[in-house]
């Protein structure tokens, strides 16, 4: 009784003993394909993380800009009155 090879590579060699170079070529192609797919996945993850960071940075910049626009009139009017606006110190 013979045992069937368990791995696809050994099974292929057992089925086609005269084509060892084809087996090596297919194995190399599989390694290259796996590497490319892994690199593509990593690039997509990095792009997603960068896009999220950019969106967060833009949200913070917009918040600060709007806050500055809201505080500027209060500071100007307080300056004319000679008093500091509430929550703003001249330190």
C-alpha positions as CSV (number, residue, x, y, z in Angstrom):
1,X,0.0,0.0,0.0
2,X,1.4,3.4,-1.0
3,X,0.7,6.7,0.8
4,X,-0.4,9.7,-1.2
5,X,1.8,12.8,-0.6
6,X,0.3,15.3,1.8
7,X,1.6,18.6,0.4
8,X,0.6,19.9,-3.0
9,X,4.2,20.2,-4.1
10,X,5.0,16.6,-3.2
11,X,1.8,15.5,-4.8
12,X,2.7,17.3,-8.0
13,X,6.2,15.7,-8.1
14,X,4.7,12.3,-7.5
15,X,2.2,12.8,-10.4
16,X,4.8,14.2,-12.8
17,X,8.3,12.9,-11.9
18,X,9.8,14.1,-15.2
19,X,8.9,17.8,-14.7
20,X,10.8,18.9,-11.6
21,X,11.7,22.3,-13.1
22,X,8.0,23.0,-13.7
23,X,7.4,22.2,-10.1
24,X,10.1,24.6,-8.9
25,X,8.8,27.3,-11.3
26,X,5.3,27.0,-9.9
27,X,6.6,27.1,-6.4
28,X,8.6,30.2,-7.1
29,X,5.6,31.8,-8.8
30,X,3.5,31.1,-5.8
31,X,6.1,32.7,-3.5
32,X,6.2,35.8,-5.7
33,X,2.4,36.0,-5.9
34,X,2.1,35.7,-2.1
35,X,4.7,38.4,-1.7
36,X,2.9,40.8,-4.1
37,X,-0.5,40.2,-2.4
38,X,1.0,40.8,1.0
39,X,2.7,44.0,-0.1
40,X,-0.6,45.2,-1.7
41,X,-2.5,44.4,1.5
42,X,0.1,46.4,3.6
43,X,-0.1,49.3,1.2
44,X,-3.8,49.4,1.4
45,X,-3.7,49.3,5.3
46,X,-1.1,52.1,5.3
47,X,-3.1,54.2,2.9
48,X,-6.2,53.8,5.1
49,X,-4.3,54.8,8.2
50,X,-2.9,57.8,6.5
51,X,-6.3,58.9,5.2
52,X,-7.8,58.6,8.7
53,X,-4.9,60.6,10.2
54,X,-5.3,63.3,7.5
55,X,-9.1,63.5,8.1
56,X,-8.5,63.8,11.9
57,X,-5.9,66.5,11.3
58,X,-8.2,68.5,9.0
59,X,-11.0,68.2,11.6
60,X,-8.8,69.6,14.3
61,X,-7.6,72.4,12.1
62,X,-11.1,73.4,11.2
63,X,-12.2,73.2,14.9
64,X,-9.3,75.5,15.9
65,X,-10.0,77.9,13.0
66,X,-13.6,78.2,14.0
67,X,-12.8,78.6,17.6
68,X,-10.3,81.3,16.8
69,X,-12.9,83.1,14.7
70,X,-15.4,82.9,17.6
71,X,-12.9,84.1,20.2
72,X,-11.3,87.0,18.1
73,X,-14.4,89.3,18.3
74,X,-14.7,88.8,22.0
75,X,-11.0,89.6,22.5
76,X,-11.3,92.7,20.3
77,X,-14.4,94.0,22.2
78,X,-12.8,93.3,25.5
79,X,-9.7,95.2,24.5
80,X,-11.7,98.2,23.6
81,X,-13.5,98.1,27.0
82,X,-10.1,97.8,28.8
83,X,-10.9,94.4,30.4
84,X,-9.8,90.9,29.6
85,X,-12.5,88.5,28.3
86,X,-13.5,85.8,30.5
87,X,-11.2,82.8,30.3
88,X,-8.4,84.7,28.5
89,X,-5.3,85.9,30.5
90,X,-2.5,88.0,29.3
91,X,0.3,85.8,30.7
